[in-house]
Amino acid sequence: MKYHLLIGIALLVVSSVTAQEAPIDYKKLSDIERLQAAQKIAQTTIMVDGHVDLPYRMKVGGFTLQREILDVSVRTPDGNFDYPRAKEGGLDAPFMSIYIPAANQVIPGASKALADSLILMTERLAATFPEKFAMAYSPKDIEANFAKGLISLPMGMENGAGIEDDLNNVSYFYKRGIRYITLTHGKDNLIGDASYDTSATYGGLSEFGKKVVAEMNRVGILVDLSHVSDNTFRDALAISKVPVIASHSSVRKFTPGFERNMSDELIYALAKNGGVMLINFGGTFIDSAYASGASKVREHVVNWLAENNLSRRDPQAQKYIQDYTDLHNPFPTVSRVADHFDHVVELVGIDHVGLGSDFDGVGDSLPTGLKDVSMFPNLLAELLKRGYSKEDLEKICYKNIFRVWQAVEDFAASQK
């Protein structure tokens, strides 16, 4: 009798545990229930964004404690990032883009000087508001900051021009806290060819660029292949001994002819390397029809402003531009962003995709439902609707980029 009673209790316990662990079918939830589930996931899961252009926005806006200029520790009237909205959206670790415009490349020393100033600005943000922000130089730092409720500020340098012509600057920037370097930006530089430039100066990486990639591997800086030409992409993969990233790129299938995005060939190659592709949210990155329409709208607006002797800052002009854009070139939606995730997952699996919004870097082209960092749950809800699991979202939010980052750290440690 006791034996049967014990068996019954054991079965009851197993049944209870199984019921508790049964996966939720998010596809069967209502839209409201699914969004609530996404919000919970966002708030309880580390979320890393591979590219947020806040430092350069702060430089332009004049970072100061005087809130009438720019203070992202409180809600700001413009831009895509600030502390309150990041907390609402569950964003825990936005990679701060230390952005160097291509124009700086023609002035010796200017690129490194700008990089240093933006790094200092980011560090000052964390030092000024230590109850809200903290610097982060590793996955472990982000985990520790997350446990304290702080938003981490890891840094990536957008445009390897900051290295100038001195290989020693790779190690210098690692010591300054840079954890990825985007090899090029809008123009070919000393490292290699850029996707936006048609010069094909080297046909891929330069000889100096090959040394830069090897040195980045050695010191522990992730190689970022957003913005590079296809040949530079291939050359870097051939040299790198560790997985690489694309910090803010989207799928070329949806933007034919746009080399800034990644072709299926490059997505396959990135996955074979063990890397991760972080999806850009910008409208021109995710939808070719929107990109084409945006060009036509810009042309019309320029002519209309001239005819009416107005500037973009005039309230009348702002209303007209908004109304005209809404009518002639409506924004893509969060669903279109999810299409890019679907495509990568279908090609190479869930382990090679993540978030790389380009917030504060793509102007007003962001899709409906993803206008700022508070709206990340909208994307997570859309992915849940398409059959992604909570575990899938955890990989997208942080596990994939952490895996690559840790591999780069481990390799660098083995070289010492």
Contacts in CASP RR format, 6 or more apart in sequence:
PFRMAT RR
TARGET T0000
AUTHOR 0000-0000-0000
METHOD contacts of the structure
MODEL  1
MKYHLLIGIALLVVSSVTAQEAPIDYKKLSDIERLQAAQKIAQTTIMVDG
HVDLPYRMKVGGFTLQREILDVSVRTPDGNFDYPRAKEGGLDAPFMSIYI
PAANQVIPGASKALADSLILMTERLAATFPEKFAMAYSPKDIEANFAKGL
ISLPMGMENGAGIEDDLNNVSYFYKRGIRYITLTHGKDNLIGDASYDTSA
TYGGLSEFGKKVVAEMNRVGILVDLSHVSDNTFRDALAISKVPVIASHSS
VRKFTPGFERNMSDELIYALAKNGGVMLINFGGTFIDSAYASGASKVREH
VVNWLAENNLSRRDPQAQKYIQDYTDLHNPFPTVSRVADHFDHVVELVGI
DHVGLGSDFDGVGDSLPTGLKDVSMFPNLLAELLKRGYSKEDLEKICYKN
IFRVWQAVEDFAASQK
23 389 0 8 1.000
23 390 0 8 1.000
24 37 0 8 1.000
24 390 0 8 1.000
26 34 0 8 1.000
26 37 0 8 1.000
26 384 0 8 1.000
26 385 0 8 1.000
26 387 0 8 1.000
26 388 0 8 1.000
26 389 0 8 1.000
27 384 0 8 1.000
27 385 0 8 1.000
27 386 0 8 1.000
27 387 0 8 1.000
29 37 0 8 1.000
29 384 0 8 1.000
31 381 0 8 1.000
31 385 0 8 1.000
34 381 0 8 1.000
34 384 0 8 1.000
34 385 0 8 1.000
35 377 0 8 1.000
35 378 0 8 1.000
35 381 0 8 1.000
37 381 0 8 1.000
37 384 0 8 1.000
38 377 0 8 1.000
38 378 0 8 1.000
38 380 0 8 1.000
38 381 0 8 1.000
38 384 0 8 1.000
39 89 0 8 1.000
39 377 0 8 1.000
41 377 0 8 1.000
41 380 0 8 1.000
41 390 0 8 1.000
41 393 0 8 1.000
41 394 0 8 1.000
41 397 0 8 1.000
42 89 0 8 1.000
42 90 0 8 1.000
42 376 0 8 1.000
42 377 0 8 1.000
42 380 0 8 1.000
42 397 0 8 1.000
43 89 0 8 1.000
43 90 0 8 1.000
45 393 0 8 1.000
45 394 0 8 1.000
45 397 0 8 1.000
45 398 0 8 1.000
46 92 0 8 1.000
46 93 0 8 1.000
46 142 0 8 1.000
46 143 0 8 1.000
46 146 0 8 1.000
46 397 0 8 1.000
46 398 0 8 1.000
47 89 0 8 1.000
47 90 0 8 1.000
47 91 0 8 1.000
47 92 0 8 1.000
47 93 0 8 1.000
47 355 0 8 1.000
47 376 0 8 1.000
47 397 0 8 1.000
47 398 0 8 1.000
48 92 0 8 1.000
48 93 0 8 1.000
48 94 0 8 1.000
48 95 0 8 1.000
48 142 0 8 1.000
48 154 0 8 1.000
48 355 0 8 1.000
48 397 0 8 1.000
48 398 0 8 1.000
48 401 0 8 1.000
48 402 0 8 1.000
49 91 0 8 1.000
49 93 0 8 1.000
49 94 0 8 1.000
49 95 0 8 1.000
49 278 0 8 1.000
49 355 0 8 1.000
49 356 0 8 1.000
49 357 0 8 1.000
49 359 0 8 1.000
49 373 0 8 1.000
50 94 0 8 1.000
50 95 0 8 1.000
50 247 0 8 1.000
50 248 0 8 1.000
50 278 0 8 1.000
50 354 0 8 1.000
50 355 0 8 1.000
50 356 0 8 1.000
50 357 0 8 1.000
50 401 0 8 1.000
51 95 0 8 1.000
51 97 0 8 1.000
51 158 0 8 1.000
51 226 0 8 1.000
51 247 0 8 1.000
51 248 0 8 1.000
51 278 0 8 1.000
51 280 0 8 1.000
51 356 0 8 1.000
51 357 0 8 1.000
51 358 0 8 1.000
51 359 0 8 1.000
52 80 0 8 1.000
52 81 0 8 1.000
52 94 0 8 1.000
52 95 0 8 1.000
52 96 0 8 1.000
52 97 0 8 1.000
52 357 0 8 1.000
52 358 0 8 1.000
52 359 0 8 1.000
52 360 0 8 1.000
52 373 0 8 1.000
53 97 0 8 1.000
53 99 0 8 1.000
53 158 0 8 1.000
53 358 0 8 1.000
53 359 0 8 1.000
53 360 0 8 1.000
53 361 0 8 1.000
54 72 0 8 1.000
54 81 0 8 1.000
54 94 0 8 1.000
54 96 0 8 1.000
54 97 0 8 1.000
54 122 0 8 1.000
54 359 0 8 1.000
54 360 0 8 1.000
55 96 0 8 1.000
55 97 0 8 1.000
55 98 0 8 1.000
55 99 0 8 1.000
55 118 0 8 1.000
55 121 0 8 1.000
55 122 0 8 1.000
56 97 0 8 1.000
56 99 0 8 1.000
56 118 0 8 1.000
56 360 0 8 1.000
56 361 0 8 1.000
57 70 0 8 1.000
57 79 0 8 1.000
57 81 0 8 1.000
57 360 0 8 1.000
57 361 0 8 1.000
58 70 0 8 1.000
58 72 0 8 1.000
58 121 0 8 1.000
58 125 0 8 1.000
59 117 0 8 1.000
59 118 0 8 1.000
59 121 0 8 1.000
61 69 0 8 1.000
61 70 0 8 1.000
62 69 0 8 1.000
62 70 0 8 1.000
63 69 0 8 1.000
63 70 0 8 1.000
63 121 0 8 1.000
63 124 0 8 1.000
63 125 0 8 1.000
64 70 0 8 1.000
64 71 0 8 1.000
65 71 0 8 1.000
65 128 0 8 1.000
67 74 0 8 1.000
70 76 0 8 1.000
72 81 0 8 1.000
72 82 0 8 1.000
72 83 0 8 1.000
72 125 0 8 1.000
73 82 0 8 1.000
73 83 0 8 1.000
73 125 0 8 1.000
73 128 0 8 1.000
73 129 0 8 1.000
73 132 0 8 1.000
73 133 0 8 1.000
74 82 0 8 1.000
74 83 0 8 1.000
74 84 0 8 1.000
75 82 0 8 1.000
75 84 0 8 1.000
75 85 0 8 1.000
76 82 0 8 1.000
79 359 0 8 1.000
79 360 0 8 1.000
79 372 0 8 1.000
80 357 0 8 1.000
80 359 0 8 1.000
80 360 0 8 1.000
80 361 0 8 1.000
80 366 0 8 1.000
80 371 0 8 1.000
80 372 0 8 1.000
80 373 0 8 1.000
81 94 0 8 1.000
81 359 0 8 1.000
81 360 0 8 1.000
81 372 0 8 1.000
81 373 0 8 1.000
82 373 0 8 1.000
83 129 0 8 1.000
83 132 0 8 1.000
83 133 0 8 1.000
83 151 0 8 1.000
84 374 0 8 1.000
85 372 0 8 1.000
85 373 0 8 1.000
85 374 0 8 1.000
86 92 0 8 1.000
86 94 0 8 1.000
86 151 0 8 1.000
86 373 0 8 1.000
86 374 0 8 1.000
87 151 0 8 1.000
88 373 0 8 1.000
88 374 0 8 1.000
89 373 0 8 1.000
89 374 0 8 1.000
89 375 0 8 1.000
89 376 0 8 1.000
89 377 0 8 1.000
90 373 0 8 1.000
90 376 0 8 1.000
90 377 0 8 1.000
91 151 0 8 1.000
91 373 0 8 1.000
91 376 0 8 1.000
92 142 0 8 1.000
92 145 0 8 1.000
92 146 0 8 1.000
92 151 0 8 1.000
92 152 0 8 1.000
92 398 0 8 1.000
93 136 0 8 1.000
93 142 0 8 1.000
93 145 0 8 1.000
93 146 0 8 1.000
93 151 0 8 1.000
93 152 0 8 1.000
93 153 0 8 1.000
93 154 0 8 1.000
93 398 0 8 1.000
94 151 0 8 1.000
94 152 0 8 1.000
94 153 0 8 1.000
94 359 0 8 1.000
94 373 0 8 1.000
95 154 0 8 1.000
95 155 0 8 1.000
95 156 0 8 1.000
95 179 0 8 1.000
95 180 0 8 1.000
95 247 0 8 1.000
96 122 0 8 1.000
96 153 0 8 1.000
96 154 0 8 1.000
96 155 0 8 1.000
96 156 0 8 1.000
97 156 0 8 1.000
97 157 0 8 1.000
97 158 0 8 1.000
97 361 0 8 1.000
98 115 0 8 1.000
98 118 0 8 1.000
98 119 0 8 1.000
98 122 0 8 1.000
98 155 0 8 1.000
98 156 0 8 1.000
98 157 0 8 1.000
98 158 0 8 1.000
98 178 0 8 1.000
99 118 0 8 1.000
99 158 0 8 1.000
99 159 0 8 1.000
99 185 0 8 1.000
100 111 0 8 1.000
100 114 0 8 1.000
100 115 0 8 1.000
100 157 0 8 1.000
100 158 0 8 1.000
100 159 0 8 1.000
100 160 0 8 1.000
100 161 0 8 1.000
100 162 0 8 1.000
100 185 0 8 1.000
101 159 0 8 1.000
101 185 0 8 1.000
102 159 0 8 1.000
102 161 0 8 1.000
102 185 0 8 1.000
102 186 0 8 1.000
102 187 0 8 1.000
102 189 0 8 1.000
102 194 0 8 1.000
104 110 0 8 1.000
104 111 0 8 1.000
104 114 0 8 1.000
104 161 0 8 1.000
105 111 0 8 1.000
105 159 0 8 1.000
105 161 0 8 1.000
105 187 0 8 1.000
105 189 0 8 1.000
105 190 0 8 1.000
108 164 0 8 1.000
109 164 0 8 1.000
111 159 0 8 1.000
111 160 0 8 1.000
111 161 0 8 1.000
111 162 0 8 1.000
111 163 0 8 1.000
111 164 0 8 1.000
112 162 0 8 1.000
112 163 0 8 1.000
112 164 0 8 1.000
112 169 0 8 1.000
114 162 0 8 1.000
115 157 0 8 1.000
115 162 0 8 1.000
115 173 0 8 1.000
115 178 0 8 1.000
116 176 0 8 1.000
119 155 0 8 1.000
119 176 0 8 1.000
119 177 0 8 1.000
119 178 0 8 1.000
122 135 0 8 1.000
122 153 0 8 1.000
122 155 0 8 1.000
123 135 0 8 1.000
125 133 0 8 1.000
125 153 0 8 1.000
126 133 0 8 1.000
126 134 0 8 1.000
126 135 0 8 1.000
126 153 0 8 1.000
131 150 0 8 1.000
132 150 0 8 1.000
132 151 0 8 1.000
133 150 0 8 1.000
133 151 0 8 1.000
133 152 0 8 1.000
133 153 0 8 1.000
134 141 0 8 1.000
134 145 0 8 1.000
134 148 0 8 1.000
134 150 0 8 1.000
134 151 0 8 1.000
134 152 0 8 1.000
134 153 0 8 1.000
135 141 0 8 1.000
135 152 0 8 1.000
135 153 0 8 1.000
135 154 0 8 1.000
135 177 0 8 1.000
136 142 0 8 1.000
136 145 0 8 1.000
136 152 0 8 1.000
136 153 0 8 1.000
136 154 0 8 1.000
137 154 0 8 1.000
137 177 0 8 1.000
137 179 0 8 1.000
138 179 0 8 1.000
138 405 0 8 1.000
138 409 0 8 1.000
139 402 0 8 1.000
139 405 0 8 1.000
139 406 0 8 1.000
139 409 0 8 1.000
141 152 0 8 1.000
141 154 0 8 1.000
142 152 0 8 1.000
142 154 0 8 1.000
142 398 0 8 1.000
145 151 0 8 1.000
145 152 0 8 1.000
146 152 0 8 1.000
154 179 0 8 1.000
155 177 0 8 1.000
155 178 0 8 1.000
155 179 0 8 1.000
156 178 0 8 1.000
156 179 0 8 1.000
156 180 0 8 1.000
156 181 0 8 1.000
156 182 0 8 1.000
156 224 0 8 1.000
156 247 0 8 1.000
157 173 0 8 1.000
157 178 0 8 1.000
157 180 0 8 1.000
157 181 0 8 1.000
157 182 0 8 1.000
158 182 0 8 1.000
158 185 0 8 1.000
158 224 0 8 1.000
158 227 0 8 1.000
158 247 0 8 1.000
159 182 0 8 1.000
159 184 0 8 1.000
159 185 0 8 1.000
159 186 0 8 1.000
159 189 0 8 1.000
159 227 0 8 1.000
160 181 0 8 1.000
160 182 0 8 1.000
160 183 0 8 1.000
160 184 0 8 1.000
160 185 0 8 1.000
160 189 0 8 1.000
160 191 0 8 1.000
160 212 0 8 1.000
161 184 0 8 1.000
161 185 0 8 1.000
161 189 0 8 1.000
161 190 0 8 1.000
161 191 0 8 1.000
162 169 0 8 1.000
162 173 0 8 1.000
163 169 0 8 1.000
163 170 0 8 1.000
163 173 0 8 1.000
163 181 0 8 1.000
163 190 0 8 1.000
163 191 0 8 1.000
163 212 0 8 1.000
164 190 0 8 1.000
165 190 0 8 1.000
165 208 0 8 1.000
167 208 0 8 1.000
167 211 0 8 1.000
167 212 0 8 1.000
167 215 0 8 1.000
170 181 0 8 1.000
170 212 0 8 1.000
170 215 0 8 1.000
170 216 0 8 1.000
170 219 0 8 1.000
170 221 0 8 1.000
171 215 0 8 1.000
171 219 0 8 1.000
173 181 0 8 1.000
173 221 0 8 1.000
174 219 0 8 1.000
174 220 0 8 1.000
174 221 0 8 1.000
178 221 0 8 1.000
179 220 0 8 1.000
179 221 0 8 1.000
179 222 0 8 1.000
179 405 0 8 1.000
180 221 0 8 1.000
180 222 0 8 1.000
180 223 0 8 1.000
180 224 0 8 1.000
180 245 0 8 1.000
180 247 0 8 1.000
181 216 0 8 1.000
181 221 0 8 1.000
181 222 0 8 1.000
181 223 0 8 1.000
181 224 0 8 1.000
182 224 0 8 1.000
182 225 0 8 1.000
182 226 0 8 1.000
182 227 0 8 1.000
182 228 0 8 1.000
182 247 0 8 1.000
183 189 0 8 1.000
183 191 0 8 1.000
183 192 0 8 1.000
183 205 0 8 1.000
183 209 0 8 1.000
183 212 0 8 1.000
183 213 0 8 1.000
183 223 0 8 1.000
183 224 0 8 1.000
183 225 0 8 1.000
183 227 0 8 1.000
183 228 0 8 1.000
183 232 0 8 1.000
183 236 0 8 1.000
184 191 0 8 1.000
184 192 0 8 1.000
184 193 0 8 1.000
184 194 0 8 1.000
184 195 0 8 1.000
184 197 0 8 1.000
184 227 0 8 1.000
184 228 0 8 1.000
184 229 0 8 1.000
184 232 0 8 1.000
185 194 0 8 1.000
185 196 0 8 1.000
185 227 0 8 1.000
186 194 0 8 1.000
186 195 0 8 1.000
186 196 0 8 1.000
186 197 0 8 1.000
186 227 0 8 1.000
187 194 0 8 1.000
187 196 0 8 1.000
187 197 0 8 1.000
187 199 0 8 1.000
188 194 0 8 1.000
188 197 0 8 1.000
188 199 0 8 1.000
188 200 0 8 1.000
188 201 0 8 1.000
188 202 0 8 1.000
190 206 0 8 1.000
190 208 0 8 1.000
190 209 0 8 1.000
191 205 0 8 1.000
191 206 0 8 1.000
191 208 0 8 1.000
191 209 0 8 1.000
191 212 0 8 1.000
192 201 0 8 1.000
192 202 0 8 1.000
192 203 0 8 1.000
192 204 0 8 1.000
192 205 0 8 1.000
192 206 0 8 1.000
192 209 0 8 1.000
192 228 0 8 1.000
192 229 0 8 1.000
192 232 0 8 1.000
193 199 0 8 1.000
193 200 0 8 1.000
193 201 0 8 1.000
193 202 0 8 1.000
193 203 0 8 1.000
193 204 0 8 1.000
193 205 0 8 1.000
193 228 0 8 1.000
193 229 0 8 1.000
193 231 0 8 1.000
193 232 0 8 1.000
194 227 0 8 1.000
194 228 0 8 1.000
194 229 0 8 1.000
194 232 0 8 1.000
195 227 0 8 1.000
195 228 0 8 1.000
195 229 0 8 1.000
195 230 0 8 1.000
195 259 0 8 1.000
195 260 0 8 1.000
196 227 0 8 1.000
196 259 0 8 1.000
196 260 0 8 1.000
197 229 0 8 1.000
200 229 0 8 1.000
200 231 0 8 1.000
202 232 0 8 1.000
203 229 0 8 1.000
203 231 0 8 1.000
203 232 0 8 1.000
204 228 0 8 1.000
204 229 0 8 1.000
204 231 0 8 1.000
204 232 0 8 1.000
204 234 0 8 1.000
204 235 0 8 1.000
205 213 0 8 1.000
205 232 0 8 1.000
205 235 0 8 1.000
205 236 0 8 1.000
205 239 0 8 1.000
210 235 0 8 1.000
210 239 0 8 1.000
213 223 0 8 1.000
213 236 0 8 1.000
213 239 0 8 1.000
213 240 0 8 1.000
214 239 0 8 1.000
214 241 0 8 1.000
216 222 0 8 1.000
216 223 0 8 1.000
217 223 0 8 1.000
217 240 0 8 1.000
217 241 0 8 1.000
217 242 0 8 1.000
217 408 0 8 1.000
217 411 0 8 1.000
217 412 0 8 1.000
218 412 0 8 1.000
218 415 0 8 1.000
219 412 0 8 1.000
220 408 0 8 1.000
220 409 0 8 1.000
220 411 0 8 1.000
220 412 0 8 1.000
221 408 0 8 1.000
222 244 0 8 1.000
222 245 0 8 1.000
222 404 0 8 1.000
222 405 0 8 1.000
222 408 0 8 1.000
223 236 0 8 1.000
223 240 0 8 1.000
223 242 0 8 1.000
223 244 0 8 1.000
223 245 0 8 1.000
224 244 0 8 1.000
224 245 0 8 1.000
224 246 0 8 1.000
224 247 0 8 1.000
225 232 0 8 1.000
225 233 0 8 1.000
225 236 0 8 1.000
225 237 0 8 1.000
225 244 0 8 1.000
225 245 0 8 1.000
225 246 0 8 1.000
225 249 0 8 1.000
225 270 0 8 1.000
226 246 0 8 1.000
226 247 0 8 1.000
226 248 0 8 1.000
226 249 0 8 1.000
226 260 0 8 1.000
226 280 0 8 1.000
227 260 0 8 1.000
228 236 0 8 1.000
229 259 0 8 1.000
230 259 0 8 1.000
230 263 0 8 1.000
230 266 0 8 1.000
233 262 0 8 1.000
233 266 0 8 1.000
233 269 0 8 1.000
234 266 0 8 1.000
234 269 0 8 1.000
236 244 0 8 1.000
237 244 0 8 1.000
237 269 0 8 1.000
237 270 0 8 1.000
237 273 0 8 1.000
240 273 0 8 1.000
241 411 0 8 1.000
242 404 0 8 1.000
242 407 0 8 1.000
242 408 0 8 1.000
242 411 0 8 1.000
243 273 0 8 1.000
243 274 0 8 1.000
243 275 0 8 1.000
243 276 0 8 1.000
243 403 0 8 1.000
243 404 0 8 1.000
243 407 0 8 1.000
243 408 0 8 1.000
244 270 0 8 1.000
244 273 0 8 1.000
244 275 0 8 1.000
244 404 0 8 1.000
245 275 0 8 1.000
245 276 0 8 1.000
245 277 0 8 1.000
245 278 0 8 1.000
245 401 0 8 1.000
245 404 0 8 1.000
246 262 0 8 1.000
246 270 0 8 1.000
246 276 0 8 1.000
246 277 0 8 1.000
246 278 0 8 1.000
247 278 0 8 1.000
247 356 0 8 1.000
248 278 0 8 1.000
248 279 0 8 1.000
248 280 0 8 1.000
248 356 0 8 1.000
248 357 0 8 1.000
248 358 0 8 1.000
249 260 0 8 1.000
249 261 0 8 1.000
249 262 0 8 1.000
249 277 0 8 1.000
249 278 0 8 1.000
249 279 0 8 1.000
249 280 0 8 1.000
249 285 0 8 1.000
250 261 0 8 1.000
250 262 0 8 1.000
250 279 0 8 1.000
250 280 0 8 1.000
250 282 0 8 1.000
250 285 0 8 1.000
250 286 0 8 1.000
250 340 0 8 1.000
251 261 0 8 1.000
251 262 0 8 1.000
251 267 0 8 1.000
251 279 0 8 1.000
251 339 0 8 1.000
251 340 0 8 1.000
251 343 0 8 1.000
251 344 0 8 1.000
252 258 0 8 1.000
252 259 0 8 1.000
252 261 0 8 1.000
252 262 0 8 1.000
252 263 0 8 1.000
252 264 0 8 1.000
253 263 0 8 1.000
253 264 0 8 1.000
253 343 0 8 1.000
254 261 0 8 1.000
254 286 0 8 1.000
254 287 0 8 1.000
254 288 0 8 1.000
254 336 0 8 1.000
254 339 0 8 1.000
254 340 0 8 1.000
254 343 0 8 1.000
255 261 0 8 1.000
255 284 0 8 1.000
255 285 0 8 1.000
255 286 0 8 1.000
255 287 0 8 1.000
255 288 0 8 1.000
255 291 0 8 1.000
256 288 0 8 1.000
258 285 0 8 1.000
258 288 0 8 1.000
258 291 0 8 1.000
260 285 0 8 1.000
261 280 0 8 1.000
261 285 0 8 1.000
262 270 0 8 1.000
262 277 0 8 1.000
264 347 0 8 1.000
267 277 0 8 1.000
267 344 0 8 1.000
267 347 0 8 1.000
267 348 0 8 1.000
267 352 0 8 1.000
268 347 0 8 1.000
268 348 0 8 1.000
270 276 0 8 1.000
270 277 0 8 1.000
270 348 0 8 1.000
270 352 0 8 1.000
271 347 0 8 1.000
271 348 0 8 1.000
271 349 0 8 1.000
271 351 0 8 1.000
271 352 0 8 1.000
274 351 0 8 1.000
274 352 0 8 1.000
274 404 0 8 1.000
275 352 0 8 1.000
275 404 0 8 1.000
276 351 0 8 1.000
276 352 0 8 1.000
276 353 0 8 1.000
276 354 0 8 1.000
276 400 0 8 1.000
276 401 0 8 1.000
276 403 0 8 1.000
276 404 0 8 1.000
277 344 0 8 1.000
277 352 0 8 1.000
277 353 0 8 1.000
277 354 0 8 1.000
278 353 0 8 1.000
278 354 0 8 1.000
278 355 0 8 1.000
278 356 0 8 1.000
278 401 0 8 1.000
279 337 0 8 1.000
279 340 0 8 1.000
279 341 0 8 1.000
279 344 0 8 1.000
279 353 0 8 1.000
279 354 0 8 1.000
279 355 0 8 1.000
279 356 0 8 1.000
280 286 0 8 1.000
280 356 0 8 1.000
280 357 0 8 1.000
280 358 0 8 1.000
280 362 0 8 1.000
281 337 0 8 1.000
281 356 0 8 1.000
281 357 0 8 1.000
281 358 0 8 1.000
281 359 0 8 1.000
281 362 0 8 1.000
281 366 0 8 1.000
281 367 0 8 1.000
281 370 0 8 1.000
282 357 0 8 1.000
282 358 0 8 1.000
282 362 0 8 1.000
282 365 0 8 1.000
282 366 0 8 1.000
282 367 0 8 1.000
283 290 0 8 1.000
283 291 0 8 1.000
283 294 0 8 1.000
283 331 0 8 1.000
283 332 0 8 1.000
283 336 0 8 1.000
283 362 0 8 1.000
283 365 0 8 1.000
283 366 0 8 1.000
283 367 0 8 1.000
284 290 0 8 1.000
284 291 0 8 1.000
284 294 0 8 1.000
284 362 0 8 1.000
284 365 0 8 1.000
285 358 0 8 1.000
285 362 0 8 1.000
286 332 0 8 1.000
286 336 0 8 1.000
286 337 0 8 1.000
286 339 0 8 1.000
286 340 0 8 1.000
286 367 0 8 1.000
287 332 0 8 1.000
287 336 0 8 1.000
290 329 0 8 1.000
290 331 0 8 1.000
290 332 0 8 1.000
290 365 0 8 1.000
293 328 0 8 1.000
293 329 0 8 1.000
294 329 0 8 1.000
294 365 0 8 1.000
296 328 0 8 1.000
296 329 0 8 1.000
297 324 0 8 1.000
297 325 0 8 1.000
297 328 0 8 1.000
297 329 0 8 1.000
300 324 0 8 1.000
300 328 0 8 1.000
301 312 0 8 1.000
301 321 0 8 1.000
301 324 0 8 1.000
304 320 0 8 1.000
304 324 0 8 1.000
305 311 0 8 1.000
305 312 0 8 1.000
305 317 0 8 1.000
308 316 0 8 1.000
308 317 0 8 1.000
310 316 0 8 1.000
310 317 0 8 1.000
311 317 0 8 1.000
312 318 0 8 1.000
312 321 0 8 1.000
330 368 0 8 1.000
331 365 0 8 1.000
331 366 0 8 1.000
331 367 0 8 1.000
331 368 0 8 1.000
332 367 0 8 1.000
332 368 0 8 1.000
333 367 0 8 1.000
333 368 0 8 1.000
333 369 0 8 1.000
334 367 0 8 1.000
334 368 0 8 1.000
334 369 0 8 1.000
334 370 0 8 1.000
334 375 0 8 1.000
334 378 0 8 1.000
334 379 0 8 1.000
334 382 0 8 1.000
335 382 0 8 1.000
336 367 0 8 1.000
337 367 0 8 1.000
337 370 0 8 1.000
337 379 0 8 1.000
337 382 0 8 1.000
338 379 0 8 1.000
338 382 0 8 1.000
338 383 0 8 1.000
338 386 0 8 1.000
341 353 0 8 1.000
341 354 0 8 1.000
341 383 0 8 1.000
341 396 0 8 1.000
342 386 0 8 1.000
344 352 0 8 1.000
344 353 0 8 1.000
345 353 0 8 1.000
350 388 0 8 1.000
350 392 0 8 1.000
350 395 0 8 1.000
350 396 0 8 1.000
350 400 0 8 1.000
351 395 0 8 1.000
351 400 0 8 1.000
351 403 0 8 1.000
352 400 0 8 1.000
353 395 0 8 1.000
353 396 0 8 1.000
353 400 0 8 1.000
354 395 0 8 1.000
354 396 0 8 1.000
354 397 0 8 1.000
354 400 0 8 1.000
354 401 0 8 1.000
355 376 0 8 1.000
355 396 0 8 1.000
355 397 0 8 1.000
357 370 0 8 1.000
357 373 0 8 1.000
359 366 0 8 1.000
359 372 0 8 1.000
359 373 0 8 1.000
366 372 0 8 1.000
369 375 0 8 1.000
369 378 0 8 1.000
370 376 0 8 1.000
370 378 0 8 1.000
370 379 0 8 1.000
380 393 0 8 1.000
383 392 0 8 1.000
383 393 0 8 1.000
383 396 0 8 1.000
384 393 0 8 1.000
388 396 0 8 1.000
END
